[in-house]
Amino acid sequence: MPMPVPFDQDRFLAGIAELRGRPIEVLPSAVEVPCGLLVSTDATDYILAPGNTSSLHRQHIVFHEIAHLLCGHGDGVTVPAPVLPGLPADLVRRVLGRSAYTDPQEREAELVATFLTQRLAGPAPREYSGELKGLGEAFGGPSR
């Protein structure tokens, strides 16, 4: 999958949506919890992310849920109707919350989310100065 250069979240999500053949919508979660939720219907993938956290943490949560899509986690998962009251059972094809995954899937999603977050941040500066340089040297990092 081609990565936008420079990395841009909206273009990246649009590319994934195009590959999957349906849109991806990122929505604020109505419940204030420190994790995201992925709901996939036949027509749209919805990512619910908390609004009560930092923008960087929220971005990582979105990337974590995207990673589950990219890695195919939860394909074939069935969800009992009471999980999503108010939505017709045939509308919801898949609901993915943290409790629906095995530990290896969570680790894989976290790893992919970390890689995506690093792409968003861009490369590290070539030179550090002041306190950052001192911290790097104190912990055995390269003296940039």
N, C-alpha and C positions, 0 to 999 in steps of 0.2 A: 504494500500500500504506500503510495507516494505521500511524503510528509511535506506540508507547505513550508517554503523557505522564504523569508523568516517564518518561524512557526506561528500559526494563528489558530486559536481554538475554534472559531466559527467556521473557517475553511476546512479544518480537520474534521469537525463533526459533520459538515456537509458532505465531505468525501466518504465518510463511513456510512452516512444515510444513503448515499447513492449506491454504494456497494451492497447494502442490505435491501435496497428497493423500497424503503419507507423512511419518513422523516424521523428525526430525533428531536424531542423537545425537552429542554431542561427547565424544570419548574421549582419554585420554592416549596419546601415541605411545610405542611400545615402543623405538623408535630415537631417540636424542638428536640431533636435527638442528634447525637454526634455522628450519624452515619447516613448514607444515602439509601435509596430504594430504586430498583429498576423494575418497571412494569412494561412488558412488551405485549402489544395487541397485534392483531393481524394487520392493522393499518399503520401503527406508530409505536416507536420506542419512547417511553417517558422516563426521565431521570428526575427523581425528587431529591433535592439537596437542601440541607438546612440553611437558614438565613442567619442563624444566631452564632456564627463562627467567622473567623477571618476569611478574607477573600482567597488567600492562598490555600487554606484548609478546605474551603468549599470547592476550589478548583481541583484539588487532589481527590476529593470525594467524587466529583463528576468523572474524573479520569479513572478512578477505581471501578465505577459502574460501567464506563465505556470498555474497560479492560475485560469485564465479564462478557460483554457482547463480542468483542474481538476474539476471545479465547473459546467461545462457544459454551461457556458454563451455563448449566441449567437447561440446555436444549432437551426437550422432552419432559420437563418438569410439569406436573399437573398440580393445580391449585384448587383446594376446595372452595366452593362458592362463598361460604361465610367470611373468607379472608378479605374479600372486596365487596362488602354489602353495597347495594345500589347499582352495581354494574352487572349486566347480564353475563352469566357464566360462559357463554359462547364467545363473548367479546374479548375476554381476557385470555390470552394464550399462555402467558407466562408472567409470573411475578417472582422477582429475585430479591430477597433480603438477605442479610448476612447469615441468618440461621439456616438458609437453604443450601449452603455450600459446605463442602468438605474443607478441611484445613489446607490441603495442597492448592485448592482453587483460590482460597483467600490469599495465600502467599503469592501465587502467580499473579492475581489481580493487583496486589500491592506493588509487586515488582514492576509490572507494566505501567501502573499509575505513576510510580516514582520516575521511570524513564521519561514518560510524557511530561511530567512536571519539570524535569531537568531541561527538556527541550524548550519548554515555555520560558524558562529562566534565561536561557542563552548560555554562551560559554563563560567560564570564569575569567576574571580579569587577568591580564598577563603580569601585572605588578600590584602588589599589596604594599600599603604603607602604614605607618603608625601602629595602632593597637592590633590590627589584623595581621600585620607582618610578624609582630611579636608573638601573637597567639599561635600562628602557624609554626614558627620556629620552636616554641615551647612544647608543642605536641608532635614534633618530629616531621612536620610538613616541609615541602620545598621552600626555600628562601626565594621568593619571587621578587 
